Amino acid sequence: MESYIPIFILFVLFFLNIPIAFSLIAAAMSYFLFLNNSIPVTLVMQKFTSSVESFPLLAIPFFIMVGSVMNYSGISRSLLSFADSLIGHKTGGLAQVNVALSTFMGGISGSANADAAMQSKILVPEMTQRGYGKAFSAAVTAASSIISPIIPPGINLIIFSLLASVSVHKMFIAGYIPALMMAVALMVVIAIISKRRGYKPSREKPASAGERFQHFLKATPALLIPFGIILGMRFGLFTPTEAGAIAVLLCTVVGLFIYKELKISHFPAILKETIQGTGSVIFIIIGAMVFGYYMTLEQIPQNIASALIELTDNKLVLLLLINVLLLVIGMFIEGGAAMIILTPLLLPAVLNAGIDPVHFGIVVIVNIMIGGVTPPFGSMMFTVCSILKVRLTDFMKEVYPLLLALLAVLMILTFFEDVALFLPNLLT
């Protein structure tokens, strides 16, 4: 049991609200300093630097920068207008637009928190003016924001690919169908709630074909960015890391020369946001790698894999058990950190059961994103509630029907692997 003390320390530090990276490093160092003196501290310190000496990790700052450039470039407003022209006339129009905008933005920003913060500022004020409850608007914004990281170039897709040694391209392709399913599920629930409460559409009648075409033309440069990235990787024109740089270039060109809202004066703020975002993600990865080094030495992943295999050799039952584990842990640990910690633990059992790692990756990412809108530590929940000044109790009353819809999609993805694997099998 002594070998599990660092895991106990880790969870204690999480509950004390110590930052995730510091918690991981402190828990790991407790092992190397006090429980295992056979490993030189200098070797452990080398692990700190060697863990980030990876060319694919360069994709992370590039795609974080994409999100920052997008916020200044006018891309979000063009996509908002396009989404409104398509479905603004539906029951609960602005709430439906909220979901559609998250779906469109996912191919550009890939960050749930960025999406939640952006929509809280530009769309929710309009929703509340049109009579939507603020707590309901916050719930829709948080729930729809989890679609963004599942559509390429979601950062979690990249990180999982590195952790599980699977193709980034396959993970990117696999994200589309689950994300669209989540969008449809949320829209159905929103339509039912809106009809009961009498939430009106954002426009009295459907937009004309000409108006929709105009908005489509304006949004086309933004919509083409993710497809350009995917096609470029598909035909071997650039690697996933180089795709991040290409995405930054495309968003910059679109913002400067097409929408003309991006200014040179915006770049200091963009670089600052990129450095801050990259620093926090990379620091968590360093902590997770050092913590993973401790777990490898103690053979904890193998022990957990053996325990899971002894419980069942049925891959569907195993996935259900993993779902329960991830949903519970996702309530307490930030999603990215949970994925970094748990993927190496669970992967041996998953592969032994014959589960496709790409299918497993989609299930993991959907799980941890759902955790981001559940208490007590859901990051998107905190983002929208803090920006909109909504009480958590009010938020939870409004979000639970949306969570049920997302859980229904998760169960479909769990039981029917072909849903997640259809596009990767078709296109690779």
ChimeraX attribute file (.defattr): number of C-alpha atoms within 10 A of each C-alpha:
attribute: neighborCount
match mode: 1-to-1
recipient: residues
	/A:1	4
	/A:2	7
	/A:3	16
	/A:4	12
	/A:5	14
	/A:6	23
	/A:7	16
	/A:8	12
	/A:9	17
	/A:10	22
	/A:11	17
	/A:12	14
	/A:13	18
	/A:14	19
	/A:15	12
	/A:16	10
	/A:17	12
	/A:18	14
	/A:19	12
	/A:20	21
	/A:21	18
	/A:22	16
	/A:23	23
	/A:24	30
	/A:25	21
	/A:26	18
	/A:27	23
	/A:28	26
	/A:29	21
	/A:30	15
	/A:31	21
	/A:32	17
	/A:33	14
	/A:34	8
	/A:35	13
	/A:36	14
	/A:37	10
	/A:38	8
	/A:39	11
	/A:40	11
	/A:41	13
	/A:42	8
	/A:43	9
	/A:44	18
	/A:45	12
	/A:46	11
	/A:47	17
	/A:48	18
	/A:49	11
	/A:50	13
	/A:51	15
	/A:52	16
	/A:53	11
	/A:54	9
	/A:55	9
	/A:56	17
	/A:57	17
	/A:58	17
	/A:59	21
	/A:60	23
	/A:61	22
	/A:62	22
	/A:63	28
	/A:64	29
	/A:65	26
	/A:66	27
	/A:67	24
	/A:68	24
	/A:69	28
	/A:70	22
	/A:71	20
	/A:72	20
	/A:73	24
	/A:74	21
	/A:75	26
	/A:76	24
	/A:77	16
	/A:78	22
	/A:79	25
	/A:80	23
	/A:81	19
	/A:82	26
	/A:83	26
	/A:84	26
	/A:85	24
	/A:86	22
	/A:87	21
	/A:88	25
	/A:89	20
	/A:90	21
	/A:91	21
	/A:92	25
	/A:93	25
	/A:94	29
	/A:95	31
	/A:96	29
	/A:97	27
	/A:98	28
	/A:99	26
	/A:100	26
	/A:101	27
	/A:102	33
	/A:103	28
	/A:104	22
	/A:105	29
	/A:106	27
	/A:107	25
	/A:108	30
	/A:109	31
	/A:110	29
	/A:111	27
	/A:112	29
	/A:113	22
	/A:114	20
	/A:115	28
	/A:116	28
	/A:117	20
	/A:118	18
	/A:119	24
	/A:120	24
	/A:121	13
	/A:122	13
	/A:123	19
	/A:124	25
	/A:125	15
	/A:126	15
	/A:127	23
	/A:128	15
	/A:129	10
	/A:130	14
	/A:131	11
	/A:132	21
	/A:133	16
	/A:134	21
	/A:135	24
	/A:136	23
	/A:137	28
	/A:138	30
	/A:139	28
	/A:140	25
	/A:141	29
	/A:142	36
	/A:143	31
	/A:144	30
	/A:145	33
	/A:146	33
	/A:147	33
	/A:148	30
	/A:149	29
	/A:150	33
	/A:151	32
	/A:152	28
	/A:153	34
	/A:154	25
	/A:155	24
	/A:156	27
	/A:157	26
	/A:158	24
	/A:159	20
	/A:160	26
	/A:161	21
	/A:162	16
	/A:163	16
	/A:164	17
	/A:165	10
	/A:166	15
	/A:167	16
	/A:168	23
	/A:169	22
	/A:170	20
	/A:171	28
	/A:172	24
	/A:173	25
	/A:174	26
	/A:175	29
	/A:176	19
	/A:177	18
	/A:178	22
	/A:179	25
	/A:180	16
	/A:181	20
	/A:182	25
	/A:183	24
	/A:184	18
	/A:185	18
	/A:186	25
	/A:187	25
	/A:188	14
	/A:189	15
	/A:190	23
	/A:191	18
	/A:192	13
	/A:193	17
	/A:194	20
	/A:195	12
	/A:196	9
	/A:197	12
	/A:198	13
	/A:199	21
	/A:200	20
	/A:201	22
	/A:202	23
	/A:203	15
	/A:204	11
	/A:205	11
	/A:206	17
	/A:207	16
	/A:208	11
	/A:209	10
	/A:210	9
	/A:211	14
	/A:212	18
	/A:213	15
	/A:214	15
	/A:215	19
	/A:216	20
	/A:217	14
	/A:218	18
	/A:219	23
	/A:220	15
	/A:221	19
	/A:222	26
	/A:223	19
	/A:224	13
	/A:225	18
	/A:226	23
	/A:227	13
	/A:228	15
	/A:229	25
	/A:230	20
	/A:231	13
	/A:232	17
	/A:233	18
	/A:234	16
	/A:235	8
	/A:236	10
	/A:237	11
	/A:238	17
	/A:239	16
	/A:240	23
	/A:241	20
	/A:242	18
	/A:243	22
	/A:244	23
	/A:245	18
	/A:246	20
	/A:247	23
	/A:248	22
	/A:249	15
	/A:250	20
	/A:251	26
	/A:252	20
	/A:253	16
	/A:254	22
	/A:255	23
	/A:256	17
	/A:257	11
	/A:258	16
	/A:259	18
	/A:260	13
	/A:261	15
	/A:262	23
	/A:263	12
	/A:264	7
	/A:265	8
	/A:266	14
	/A:267	14
	/A:268	10
	/A:269	13
	/A:270	20
	/A:271	16
	/A:272	13
	/A:273	17
	/A:274	21
	/A:275	15
	/A:276	13
	/A:277	16
	/A:278	19
	/A:279	13
	/A:280	13
	/A:281	18
	/A:282	17
	/A:283	18
	/A:284	21
	/A:285	23
	/A:286	20
	/A:287	27
	/A:288	26
	/A:289	23
	/A:290	25
	/A:291	23
	/A:292	21
	/A:293	15
	/A:294	21
	/A:295	22
	/A:296	14
	/A:297	11
	/A:298	13
	/A:299	13
	/A:300	17
	/A:301	21
	/A:302	18
	/A:303	14
	/A:304	15
	/A:305	19
	/A:306	14
	/A:307	12
	/A:308	18
	/A:309	18
	/A:310	9
	/A:311	12
	/A:312	13
	/A:313	15
	/A:314	12
	/A:315	19
	/A:316	16
	/A:317	14
	/A:318	18
	/A:319	20
	/A:320	14
	/A:321	14
	/A:322	20
	/A:323	20
	/A:324	12
	/A:325	13
	/A:326	24
	/A:327	20
	/A:328	15
	/A:329	18
	/A:330	27
	/A:331	20
	/A:332	20
	/A:333	24
	/A:334	20
	/A:335	26
	/A:336	20
	/A:337	19
	/A:338	20
	/A:339	25
	/A:340	22
	/A:341	20
	/A:342	18
	/A:343	18
	/A:344	19
	/A:345	21
	/A:346	17
	/A:347	20
	/A:348	18
	/A:349	23
	/A:350	22
	/A:351	14
	/A:352	13
	/A:353	18
	/A:354	11
	/A:355	18
	/A:356	12
	/A:357	19
	/A:358	26
	/A:359	20
	/A:360	23
	/A:361	25
	/A:362	26
	/A:363	23
	/A:364	25
	/A:365	23
	/A:366	27
	/A:367	25
	/A:368	27
	/A:369	28
	/A:370	24
	/A:371	29
	/A:372	30
	/A:373	29
	/A:374	26
	/A:375	16
	/A:376	15
	/A:377	20
	/A:378	22
	/A:379	24
	/A:380	29
	/A:381	27
	/A:382	23
	/A:383	21
	/A:384	28
	/A:385	22
	/A:386	14
	/A:387	13
	/A:388	18
	/A:389	13
	/A:390	19
	/A:391	12
	/A:392	16
	/A:393	10
	/A:394	15
	/A:395	23
	/A:396	19
	/A:397	12
	/A:398	19
	/A:399	22
	/A:400	15
	/A:401	16
	/A:402	22
	/A:403	20
	/A:404	14
	/A:405	20
	/A:406	24
	/A:407	18
	/A:408	15
	/A:409	20
	/A:410	22
	/A:411	14
	/A:412	15
	/A:413	22
	/A:414	23
	/A:415	14
	/A:416	13
	/A:417	18
	/A:418	13
	/A:419	16
	/A:420	26
	/A:421	21
	/A:422	13
	/A:423	17
	/A:424	17
	/A:425	12
	/A:426	8
	/A:427	9
	/A:428	9
